Amino acid sequence: MVIAGDSADITGSFPHTILMVGSFSVLSVDRVENSGNLAISVDMRDQSNRVAFRIDKNGIVNRSQLIVLRPDKSTLLLQDEYGKEVFRARYRNPQVFEVNGQVAYCGRLLRLQPSGFCSSYNNVEIHLPGDSCPTQPK
């Protein structure tokens, strides 16, 4: 189960996209090979479509002013430069992953509130219309 904001979604297939803009996956969870663990993938982009912050099962890239914290081994917390919480992901148990807050795509912040603007289909919990950033290199 993935809990995002005030909503929950049960999935049996991975990778499971939590937030997609157009055809770009911004936030997803996947199974780690040869284990029962889950890994989160977050891909935040600036207005020029450059990677600002990325985390996946291979590691972390942080070219933003976000502060990356691990308050415990099951939680990833991102704060802005003022110490305000922006995003929180928590591995609650092998069957439940919880995400709250907001992520960035093309420099705009997207709040994780599926009940407010989602249409759930094709293993995607929140799907927003849109294409790649206008300034993305071809």
Sequence and secondary structure as in RCSB ss.txt:
>XXXX:A:sequence
MVIAGDSADITGSFPHTILMVGSFSVLSVDRVENSGNLAISVDMRDQSNRVAFRIDKNGIVNRSQLIVLRPDKST
LLLQDEYGKEVFRARYRNPQVFEVNGQVAYCGRLLRLQPSGFCSSYNNVEIHLPGDSCPTQPK
>XXXX:A:secstr
 EEETTEEE   SSSEEEEEETTEEEEEEEE TTSS EEEEEEEE TTS EEEEEETTEEEE SS EEE SSTTE
EEEE TTS EEEEEEEEETTEEEEEEEEEETTEEEE  HHHH   BTTEEEEE   S TT   
